[in-house]
């Protein structure tokens, strides 16, 4: 965890590059931190708190289980994450 986030909630924002398409095409995600399910994500719910009162140097394992109803005509999915 960067020292700039020490003492603050660390929030991860996830976007897919598919915003503006039908919901069934846009990926749905389950967000895990250190193996624990924390939050579901989709195009309307893009943020997940990965650490409350973060500590400088804190290490977390963040995993996303991503699934989609896309087909060969759908745009490519690209995950963008910002801490």
Secondary structure, 3 states (H helix, E strand, C coil): CCHHHCCCCEEEEEECCCCCCCCCCCCEEEEEECCEEEEEEECCECEEEEECCCCCCCCCCEEEEEECCCCCCCCCCCCEEEC
